[in-house]
Amino acid sequence: MMRQRAHGFAMAVGLSALTALAALTAGPAQAVQPAMRGFQFGVIGHSFKSGPDESVLKRAIADATLIAPAFIVATGIKASTEPCSDRLYAQRRALLNDAAPPMIVSLAGSDWSACVNSIGRSNAIERLNRLRELFYADGESLGERRLPMTRLSASAKFRSYAENAHWEYGKVLFATINLPANNNHFRAEAGRNSEYEDRLVANRAWLHRLFTLAERQKMQGLVLFSDGDVGVQAEQGFSLLPSFQSKQDGFAEPRRQIRAMAEKFKGKVLLVDTQSGAGTEPAIVWRGNVGHLSLAAEWAEVRVAPGTAALFTLKGGSAEATP
């Protein structure tokens, strides 16, 4: 009788140990699964590039919402011909904030850098600060569903740069960076480049932080959203300016930095901007581990498959095309 009890006790202990071992073994795998699951996000090009037609943005948001995106990134809130008024800014913020998915706003040059006051003088800095107050007041995205975000303005040294933000989703680090398309708002006039120079320093620190974080967290990819195309995939020595003039290439420094840091990064780097010509079929073009996607006024669905060689693909697009 005692032997039977001892045997039963030993069996129970053994089963308990096996159960516990199985739980320990299954635990980490179950925790990893949600992060490794594929997802998609929507990216909207500069809807106001061709004019002040708000319906283009509304239609893009509605279409992108149908794919059940993890979030949507939209670049540009107004056309260059529209007024840089608080009223228009608030109107566009309300439109974007009504979207069902999390909505991230990436600024375009037409939103602020081309703004002038009533006597024709630039008031780009004042308008940029106003946009920061209206669109980036807290640590969340816009939209009915909110996404937590980390802003560069959380750093005391760069407290003004709230438009630069990053967020994580499915082992991929996403970030916006303020690089306006009009030569990064570099101005040739003497003594007029304080905004450009200060933002250059902030963006340098921001890019270093992003790549360092992506490396430390073993992210599979890093996605950067901007208005301007920095030309990372162009040949060395290439200038974005139409000819080699005395005018400085405003994208030269971020281009060098992204190239250097992307070479050391073990994952994939995807650069998304809004400089594609109208009617150009969107596609991700890869060179090494760096991909480039440029959109005009259209929107695109980008699918993310963590753990796969492709990682980023466009629905219906030639996402893996290479030169």
N, C-alpha and C positions, 0 to 999 in steps of 0.2 A: 504493500500500500504506500509506504513511504517512498519507495523507488518510483512508483507511478506519479506521485505528487511532484517529486524532484524532477522527473522527466518532463512533466507538464509545465513546471515553472521554467525549466531551461528552454522549452519550446517557445513559451510566451516571451521570455527575454530576447530570444533570438529573433522572433518576429518583430518585436518592438524595435530592436536594433536595426533590422533590415528596413522597417518602415521609416525610422528616423534618417537612416542613410539615404533612402530614396528621396525623402523630402529635401534633405540637404543638397542632393544631386540635382533635383528638379528645380529647386528654388532659383538659382542663378539663371538657368535657361529660361524660366518663365519670366524673370525680370527683364531679360534681354529682348525677348520676343517683340514687345510693343515698339521698342526703339528701332528694331530691325525691319519692321513692317514697311512696305512701300507706301508712298503717299504722293499727292500731286499738289502743286500750287499754281496760281494764276499770276501772270505778269502782264501789265497793260502798258503799252508804249505811250508816247506823248500824245494824248488824245486831242490836245489843242494846238498841235503843230501846224495844222492847215487852216486854223481859224477858230473863232469863239463859239463852236457848236457843242453845247453841253450834252446833246443827245448821244454823241459818239461815246463819251465816257459812261453815260447811263447804260447804254446798250452793252458795252464791254463788261461792266460790272455784272449786269444781269446774266450774260452768257457765261462768264467765268464762274458765277455762283452755282450754275447747274452742274459743274463737275465735282461738287463737294470738296472744294480746295481746303488745305490746311490753313491757307492765308492767301491774300492777294496783295501784290505790290503794284502801285500805280505811280508813274513818273509824270510830274507836271500837273498843276492845278488850274492854269489859265493860259490863254494865247498871248503872244507878245503885243497884240493890238488892243487887248483889254486893259482897263484901268487897274492900277496896283492899289486898289482901295480896300479898306477894312471890310466894307460891305460885301465886295466880291469874294474876298478871302473867307469870310464867315459863311457865305452862301455855298461855296465849294466844300468847306469843311463839313457842313450839315449834310450835303449830298454823299460824301464819302463815309461819314459816320453812320448813315442809315443802312449801309451794306450789311448783310447777314454775317458773312465770314469776317475774320480779323482783316483789317485794311491798313496797310503800311504805305505811307506817302513818302516818295523820294522826290526831292525838289528838282525843278528844271531851271535853267537860266532865265527863261521868260517869266518865271514867277517872281524874280527879285532883281537879278543882276542888270536887267535892261530898264529898270524903273527910273523915272525922272520926276522931279517936282513941277510945280506950276510955272516956274521960270526956266524949265528945261535943264536943270542941273541934276546930276545923279543923286538919287536917295536910296541906292541899293542897300547900303548897310542898315539903314533905318527900317526898310521894308523886310529885309531878312530877319531882323530881330523881332518884328511883328509876327512874321510867319512862325517863328520859333515859339512865341507865346501862345498862338492859337492852335497849332498842330502838335506841339511836342511838350505840353505842359506837365505830363506825368510819365510814369514808367510803363505805359501800356500803348497798344495800337489803338486805332479807331475801329469802328464796327460794332455790331450788336454782340458778337463774341469777341472778347478781348484777349490779346496775346501779351504776356509780360515781355518787356524789352529792357535792355541795359543801354543807357545813353552815355555818350562821351561827356556830357555835361555833369555826370555824377563825379567826375574828377574836378577838383577845385581849380586846377590850372587851366582847364578847358570848359569852364561852366557855361560858356555861351553856345557851345556846339551841340545842341540837343537834337539836331536833325540827323546826326551820325548815331545810329543805333544798331545793336546786334541782338539776335535771338537764336535759340537752338531748336532744331526739330529733327528727330530721327537720325542722330549722329552726323548732322550737317550744321555748320555754322553759317547763318545768313546775316548780311549787314548792308546798310545804306552808307554811302559816302558822298558828300557834297562836292561834286566836280561838274560845274555847269558847262554846257556845250560850247559856249562862246570863248574858246581858248582858256577855259578855267577862270574866267573873269580877270585875266591879266590885262592891264591897261598900259599902253605905251607912254602916256603922258607922265612927265616927271612928277614924282611925289604923290601919285594917285594909287599906289599899289599896296597900301597898308592892309586892306581887307584880304587881298590875294596872299600877301606874305604871311599874315597871321594864320590864315586858314591852311596854308601850306605846312606850317609847323604842326597845327592840330591834326591834319590828315596824316602827316608822317607818323605821329605818335599813335594815331588810330589804327593805321595799317600794321604797325609793329605789334600792337596789342592783339589785333585779330589773328594774325598768323601765329603769334605765340600761344594764344588761347586754343586755337585749332590744333596745334601740335601737342600741347599739354593734355588736352582732353581726347587726343587720338581721334579727332573728327575725320570722317571719310571724305568730306568735301567742304569747301568754303565758297560761298556765293556772294558776289559784290554787285550791288545795284547802284547805278549812277546815271546822270543825264549825258555826260560827255563820254566819248570813246577815247581812252588814253592811248590806244594803239599798241598794246602789249605784244600783239602777234605780228606787228610790222617788222621789217628788216632792221637790224641794228643800224643806228645812224639816221633812221627815218625821222622826219619832222612832220607833224600834222599840219603845218602851215603850207600854203600853196607853193611857196618858193622860199629859198634860203635868203631871208631878209634879216635886217637888224632886229626885227621884232622877235621877242622871246617866245618859245614854245611853252605855253603854260602847263602842258601835260608832261613835260620832260621828266621832272623829278618823280611824280607818282608812277610813271611808266617804268623808270629804272628800279624803283623800290619793289613794285609788284613782281617784276621779272626776277629780281634777285631772291625774293622770299619764296616765290612759287617754285623755283628750282630746288629749294631745300625742303619744301613741304611734301610729305609722303602721299597725301590725298590729291583730289582733283580740285582745281580752281575754275569757277565759272564766272565770267564777267558779263553783266547784262546792262546794256545801255539803250538809248533811244535814237541813235543816229542813222538807222537804216533808211534808205530812200523809199518813198511810197510805192507800193506794188511789189516790192522785193519779198520773195518767199522767205519767211523766217527759218533759220537753221542754226544749229550749234556747230561751229567749226572748231576742230581741235588741232592743237599743235603741242605735242607732248602731253603734259597734264593740265594744260590751260585751254579752256573752252571759251568761245565768244559768241554771244547771242545779241543781236541788235534788232530792235523793233521800231516801226514807225508809229502809226496810230492804232495798229491792231493789237489784239491780245493773244497770248499763247498759253497753252497748258504744258507745264514742265512736269514730267514724272520722275520721281526719285526712287531708285531701287537699291537701298543700302545692301552692301555685301556683294554687289555684282560689278563686273568690269566696266559696264557702261555708266552706271550711277545716275547720270542725267540724260533723259531723252525727251524729245518733243513729240506730242501726239500727232502722227501723220506727217511729221517733218523729217528732213534728212539729218537727224540729230548727230549721226556719227560721221558725217561727211568730213573729209580732211583734204587740205590743199595738195 
